[in-house]
Amino acid sequence: MRNERHARPHGRPSSRPPGTATLVLSGAARAVAAVLEEGQSADAALAAQVAEAMEALQEVQQQGGPRGAIQAVTLGTLRWYLRLAPAVLPLLARPGAQTDVRLRALLACAVHQIEYSSHAQATTVAAAVDAARLLGLERAAGLVNAVLRRYLRERVALLASADRDLATRHAHPAWLVEALRAAWPAELEQLLAANNAHPPLALRVDLSRTRSVDYLQELAARGLAGEAVSGVPTAVTLSHPVPVAELPGFAEGRVSVQDPSAQLAALWLAPLPGERVLDACAAPGGKAGALLEIAAGPIALTAVDNDAARLERVGENLKRLGREAKLLQADLCGPPDWWDGVPFDAILLDAPCSATGVIRRHPDIKLLRRAADIAGFAARQLLLLRGCWPLLRPGGRLLYATCSVLPAENAAVVRAFLAATPEATVAPVPEPLAGLPLHPCGPGWQLLPGAAGDGFYYACLHKEGEAR
Ligand SMILES: C[S@@+](CC[C@H](N)C(=O)[O-])C[C@H]1O[C@@H](n2cnc3c(N)ncnc32)[C@H](O)[C@@H]1O
């Protein structure tokens, strides 16, 4: 809700053009506010704010671009919001929803810069005051100045007080900390820290076109340091992220951006040449590409998703890879009226989930998810499993995958499915993947976010019958 005292039409009264730091803070504050107030994903909020800031930048004919900086400040602020907000917002007379969400977001962004960047503190305060004006909060400019100056004087005590609580210290919602504690008591603090770490840029190399050792040399020739990922033969990580356009072979589809844990889906299902494979819940197509690349010969891949816009991205992604699949829009919970009746040899079901395993890449998840969402995800996951199972031939295999670390969406779902499906059994971890840090978790295996990759759950179910 807007605080009427602070709300002003968008615009800036000052004739002085805003500096880059001001544009960055105002763009990031708008994006953070959109996540907080409208429940937008950080990706969607950033796309709008970056475009607006770039326009503003052109208007004032400045050099350089704040695109990367807005993204960094937005994601950093979202990552630490639940620690920074309790430290700075109590300095407002009305810290809660009565204060304009853009003002709250701006203060959090500024405090993020103070705590997690090397910018001079005075520069950040001055830029935040200008950013308030740019956000149409002219009347709050003095307040921003006063709050940030007081924060600078009292920050050690304010943060120490916030940090007394484990959830606040790690900038997680309390419900999630409790759910993680129940599931992973021994790993809890490590897990919370991993969720706040900056993951490396991870690539999947199409081994049918380039050996990863050769790709690492290509990277080195361009001055890019990378390394192979132990146990995931397709994966390479880069020490410093670069725009994909600068990656050798990206345009021609020799490499794709994909976390090593996500790359395991194709290695685990291991499609064989000639097999009919269903990629259930396929969009935007990361794992579809991996399935097509990993098979030693052509496979007949059908990629199904119920979201038409996301399904288009599957087509675009496969085009870059020079690969083909049959793309179908359908609800996999419902009757399979899209299906030709010929059973699949293998199915990957990459079910929609809380995405609690990929918080380090999408820190907005900590602010967007609610405890009550989890039961809804679990119910849909079970429906999807039940919807896909009849499409599998006897002797075939279905790999259930999520990027959740919550057993309610993983072990509990698979257990419930197995209890009602006597012809389903759980297959062991394939030999080539046995060395990975997989935690047994009910009838499947959990990878926790950390050095090896994102948090993923996998359970491979075999359908009783003749193996081919
Ligand atoms: C985790 S994402 C899949 C990611 C994808 N496998 C990849 O690697 O790029 C889950 C997908 O499930 C889709 N989905 C959700 N409910 C569905 C349903 N009932 N039927 C089909 N697709 C569904 C969503 O649109 C979303 O694209």
PDBQT file of the ligand as one rigid body, heavy atoms in Angstrom, charges set to zero:
ROOT
HETATM    1  C1  LIG A 501      10.813 -27.490 -13.424  1.00  0.00    +0.000 C 
HETATM    2  S1  LIG A 501      10.042 -26.842 -14.812  1.00  0.00    +0.000 S 
HETATM    3  C2  LIG A 501      10.710 -27.851 -16.085  1.00  0.00    +0.000 C 
HETATM    4  C3  LIG A 501      12.103 -27.493 -16.522  1.00  0.00    +0.000 C 
HETATM    5  C4  LIG A 501      12.527 -28.234 -17.780  1.00  0.00    +0.000 C 
HETATM    6  N1  LIG A 501      12.443 -29.674 -17.613  1.00  0.00    +0.000 N 
HETATM    7  C5  LIG A 501      13.921 -27.872 -18.195  1.00  0.00    +0.000 C 
HETATM    8  O1  LIG A 501      14.859 -28.592 -17.903  1.00  0.00    +0.000 OA
HETATM    9  O2  LIG A 501      14.093 -26.828 -18.826  1.00  0.00    +0.000 OA
HETATM   10  C6  LIG A 501       8.425 -27.452 -14.670  1.00  0.00    +0.000 C 
HETATM   11  C7  LIG A 501       7.551 -27.254 -15.880  1.00  0.00    +0.000 C 
HETATM   12  O3  LIG A 501       6.332 -27.969 -15.643  1.00  0.00    +0.000 OA
HETATM   13  C8  LIG A 501       5.318 -27.333 -16.381  1.00  0.00    +0.000 C 
HETATM   14  N2  LIG A 501       4.023 -27.843 -15.858  1.00  0.00    +0.000 N 
HETATM   15  C9  LIG A 501       3.453 -27.537 -14.675  1.00  0.00    +0.000 A 
HETATM   16  N3  LIG A 501       2.296 -28.213 -14.535  1.00  0.00    +0.000 NA
HETATM   17  C10 LIG A 501       2.136 -28.960 -15.654  1.00  0.00    +0.000 A 
HETATM   18  C11 LIG A 501       1.132 -29.851 -16.109  1.00  0.00    +0.000 A 
HETATM   19  N4  LIG A 501       0.052 -30.108 -15.358  1.00  0.00    +0.000 N 
HETATM   20  N5  LIG A 501       1.277 -30.439 -17.321  1.00  0.00    +0.000 NA
HETATM   21  C12 LIG A 501       2.365 -30.176 -18.073  1.00  0.00    +0.000 A 
HETATM   22  N6  LIG A 501       3.355 -29.325 -17.691  1.00  0.00    +0.000 NA
HETATM   23  C13 LIG A 501       3.242 -28.733 -16.502  1.00  0.00    +0.000 A 
HETATM   24  C14 LIG A 501       5.607 -25.866 -16.181  1.00  0.00    +0.000 C 
HETATM   25  O4  LIG A 501       5.021 -25.093 -17.192  1.00  0.00    +0.000 OA
HETATM   26  C15 LIG A 501       7.135 -25.828 -16.197  1.00  0.00    +0.000 C 
HETATM   27  O5  LIG A 501       7.584 -25.469 -17.477  1.00  0.00    +0.000 OA
ENDROOT
TORSDOF 0
